[in-house]
Amino acid sequence: MLDLYLRDLKEVVCMPFSRFLAKYLTATQLTVIGFVVGLMAPVFIVWDMYWMANCCWWLNRIIDGFDGVVARITNTQSDFGGYLDIICDFIVYALIPVALVCQACGIQPLHPHFFGFVLHQIVGSEESGISSSGWWNLEARSWPSAALLFIVLALMMSSFFVNAASQMFLASILEKRQIGAKARKEYTTVTMPAALIEGSETLFVYSFFLAFPQTILLSFSLFTICVYSNVLYRLYWAFLHIN
């Protein structure tokens, strides 16, 4: 909802520092650096260092704002660069909520015993022979409460991929009809159809998740409803404009 109004402002704010970065780094290198920083957010979450996770999240989003500007300054914009950027973004978007639920349920997915347990489950062994000590705090949350959290997480993840499908396929239709990013003079590789929840809103919502992790059951539920509203909005918009 806010992205359309903030893109020009972001371009102006990021331009001076982007000129400096462009002397030393390519846009793709910035994308990769931002991705690595973003991956540290879920790591800090499972280490119970939410403030560090929040810092990594904000730094990831800040770097994400620079890579496109650097590409335009150096005239190195490419379809692959835009594709890599969105893939990296979606990975970080997915891992942070998973890490929050794991931490809330006392599960430590980075513990070596956790990988051993998962491997035994995959191969179908009834008895893993691996203690849950270390990677799972059984007293962190009751089974019904943990199950509810994972259900809400699954629903929110489902809203993400349905929303992504509605966004990307609509974008491809608009690009095919030559009313996409170039026609609208947008900065993105392909047009990004407007919706209630976009990148700007996600920035602040995820920061709220990390600042108040004790509220994730409610905040995840509300966010899921908002993201699904994107799908309904785009469906209605498509019915009016491309039917």
Backbone hydrogen bonds, N-H to C=O, Kabsch-Sander energy under -0.5 kcal/mol:
donor,donor_aa,acceptor,acceptor_aa,energy
5,Y,2,L,-0.7
6,L,2,L,-1.7
7,R,3,D,-1.7
10,K,6,L,-3.1
11,E,7,R,-2.1
12,V,8,D,-1.9
13,V,9,L,-2.6
14,C,10,K,-2.7
15,M,11,E,-1.3
18,S,14,C,-2.5
19,R,15,M,-2.0
20,F,16,P,-1.1
21,L,17,F,-2.5
22,A,18,S,-2.5
23,K,20,F,-1.2
24,Y,21,L,-1.8
25,L,21,L,-2.8
30,L,26,T,-2.0
31,T,27,A,-2.1
32,V,28,T,-2.3
33,I,29,Q,-2.5
34,G,30,L,-2.8
35,F,31,T,-2.1
36,V,32,V,-2.5
37,V,33,I,-2.4
38,G,34,G,-2.6
39,L,35,F,-2.2
40,M,36,V,-1.0
40,M,37,V,-0.7
41,A,37,V,-0.6
41,A,38,G,-1.1
43,V,39,L,-1.0
44,F,40,M,-2.6
45,I,41,A,-1.8
46,V,42,P,-2.0
47,W,43,V,-1.1
48,D,45,I,-2.1
49,M,44,F,-3.2
53,A,49,M,-2.0
54,N,50,Y,-2.6
55,C,51,W,-1.8
56,C,52,M,-2.4
57,W,53,A,-2.3
58,W,54,N,-2.4
59,L,55,C,-2.6
60,N,56,C,-2.6
61,R,57,W,-2.0
62,I,58,W,-2.3
63,I,59,L,-2.6
64,D,60,N,-2.0
65,G,61,R,-1.0
65,G,62,I,-0.6
66,F,62,I,-0.8
66,F,63,I,-0.9
67,D,63,I,-1.7
68,G,64,D,-0.7
69,V,65,G,-0.6
70,V,66,F,-2.8
71,A,67,D,-2.1
72,R,68,G,-1.9
73,I,69,V,-2.4
74,T,70,V,-2.4
76,T,71,A,-2.7
77,Q,71,A,-0.6
82,G,78,S,-1.8
83,Y,79,D,-2.3
84,L,80,F,-3.1
85,D,81,G,-2.1
86,I,82,G,-1.9
87,I,83,Y,-2.0
88,C,84,L,-2.4
89,D,85,D,-2.1
90,F,86,I,-2.2
91,I,87,I,-1.9
92,V,88,C,-1.9
93,Y,89,D,-2.6
94,A,90,F,-1.8
95,L,91,I,-2.3
96,I,92,V,-1.8
98,V,94,A,-1.2
99,A,95,L,-2.6
100,L,96,I,-2.1
101,V,97,P,-2.1
102,C,98,V,-2.5
103,Q,99,A,-2.5
104,A,100,L,-2.1
105,C,101,V,-1.8
106,G,103,Q,-1.2
107,I,102,C,-3.0
108,Q,135,W,-3.9
111,H,108,Q,-1.8
114,F,111,H,-1.3
115,F,111,H,-1.0
116,G,112,P,-1.4
117,F,113,H,-2.2
118,V,114,F,-2.5
119,L,115,F,-2.4
120,H,116,G,-2.0
121,Q,117,F,-1.9
122,I,118,V,-2.2
123,V,119,L,-2.1
125,S,120,H,-2.4
128,S,126,E,-0.5
131,S,129,G,-0.5
135,W,132,S,-0.6
136,W,132,S,-1.8
137,N,106,G,-2.7
138,L,136,W,-1.0
140,A,137,N,-1.8
146,A,142,S,-2.7
147,A,143,W,-3.0
148,L,144,P,-2.0
149,L,145,S,-2.0
150,F,146,A,-2.2
151,I,147,A,-2.0
152,V,148,L,-2.5
153,L,149,L,-2.5
154,A,150,F,-2.4
155,L,151,I,-2.3
156,M,152,V,-2.3
157,M,153,L,-2.6
158,S,154,A,-2.2
159,S,155,L,-1.8
160,F,156,M,-1.6
161,F,157,M,-1.9
162,V,158,S,-2.0
163,N,159,S,-2.2
164,A,160,F,-2.5
165,A,161,F,-2.1
166,S,162,V,-2.3
167,Q,163,N,-2.3
168,M,164,A,-3.1
169,F,165,A,-2.2
170,L,166,S,-1.1
171,A,167,Q,-2.2
172,S,168,M,-2.2
173,I,169,F,-2.0
174,L,170,L,-2.3
175,E,171,A,-2.5
176,K,172,S,-2.3
177,R,173,I,-1.8
178,Q,175,E,-1.5
179,I,174,L,-3.0
184,R,180,G,-2.0
185,K,181,A,-0.5
185,K,182,K,-0.8
186,E,181,A,-2.9
198,E,196,L,-0.6
202,T,198,E,-2.4
203,L,199,G,-2.1
204,F,200,S,-1.3
205,V,201,E,-2.5
206,Y,202,T,-2.8
207,S,203,L,-1.5
208,F,204,F,-1.8
209,F,205,V,-2.2
210,L,206,Y,-2.1
211,A,207,S,-2.0
212,F,208,F,-2.5
215,T,212,F,-2.0
216,I,213,P,-1.4
218,L,215,T,-0.6
219,S,215,T,-2.9
220,F,216,I,-2.6
221,S,217,L,-1.2
222,L,218,L,-2.4
223,F,219,S,-2.3
224,T,220,F,-2.4
225,I,221,S,-1.8
226,C,222,L,-2.0
227,V,223,F,-2.7
228,Y,224,T,-2.4
229,S,225,I,-1.5
230,N,226,C,-0.9
230,N,227,V,-0.8
231,V,227,V,-1.0
232,L,228,Y,-1.8
233,Y,229,S,-2.5
234,R,230,N,-2.8
235,L,231,V,-2.3
236,Y,232,L,-2.3
237,W,233,Y,-2.7
238,A,234,R,-3.0
239,F,235,L,-2.0
240,L,236,Y,-1.7
241,H,237,W,-2.1
242,I,238,A,-2.6
243,N,238,A,-0.7
